[in-house]
Amino acid sequence: MVSSQIGKTVGVPRGLLRFLVLKMLSEKPMSGAEIAEQIKEQTGGRWKPSPGSIYPLLASMLNKGFTEETPEGDGLKRYSFTVEGSKFLNKQIELGQDFLNKLEFLLPLLIGGIQFGSCNQKLRDAKEPAGKLVKAFMAIRHNLSGLSQKDAEELDRALNECSEKLGKIAQRLKEKRKK
């Protein structure tokens, strides 16, 4: 779990920051500050890695040949991905997949039992559909080789529709809490 204070983390898995940095750099060159801001944005402000964790990590990746510096005209030092970085990231993804494969049978149980809590009767009926959603994602993950462009587009539409509806509910709840 990540603390609600920016920059303070509790229980962030070891190696997660390295994986996230590699993944982000595989998509585009970035500076340390841009990486920290993107993580902050993706975690809803709950985690912003400190410069003391980002920059030594970037230096280590540079020394290992996973990244290279690409100075930009704006004065920021950005880092880009190398072939070695790509190989290392692929190994990390394989390890992560193995880990998920070993634990995925627990996901529906965890989502239904922890996320919605047995003491919250208002969410009692949400446990089953949440479990079904997780199972559907697992089934898709196991069958990605058969995913057509049409399937991907349909999945995208369904997820956008669902996230939009859930976002509206979350916004209403947030507004009620402020009152």
Residue, then its C-alpha position, 0 to 999 in steps of 0.5 A: m500500500v502507498s501512503s497518502q503523503i506524496g513522496k512517502t511510500v509504504g510497502v512499494p515492492r522492491g524493484l517496482l521503481r526500476f521496472l516502472v522507469l524502464k517501462m516508461l523509457s521504453e516508450k519515450p526518452m524522459s528526464g528524472a523529473e518527468i518520470a517522477e511526475q508521471i508516476k505521481e500522476q498515474t498513482g493519483g498523487r499518492w506516490k512521487p518518488s524522490p530525486g534521491s531514488i530516481y537519479p541514482l537509479l538512472a545513473s545505475m541504469l546508465n552504467k549498466g548500459f540499459t539507458e543512454e543520455t540524450p541531452e535536449g535543447d531545453g536543458l534537461k538531461r533525458y534518458s533513452f532506452t538501449v537494446e540492453g535495456s530492452k532485453f533487461l525489461n523483457k526479462q523483468i516482464e517474464l519474471g512478473q508474468d511468472f509471478l502473476n501466473k502463480l498468484e492469479f488464482l487468488l485475485p478474484l478472492l482478493i478483489g471481492g474480499i478485500q476491496f469491498g470488505s465483508c462489513n460494507q453491505k452496500l457493496r455486497d452485490a458488487k463483489e460478484p461482478a468485480g470477481k467476474l471482471v478480474k476473471a475476464f481480464m485473466a482469460i484475456r491475458h491468457n489468450l492475447s495471441g488470439l486477440s484481433q484488432k476488432d477484439a482490442e477495439e471492443l475491449d477498449r470501448a467497454l473499458n472506457e464506458c465502464s471507467e467513465k461510469l465508475g468515474k462519475i460515481a467516484q466524483r459524486l462520492k467525492e463531492k458528497r464527502k466535501k459537503 
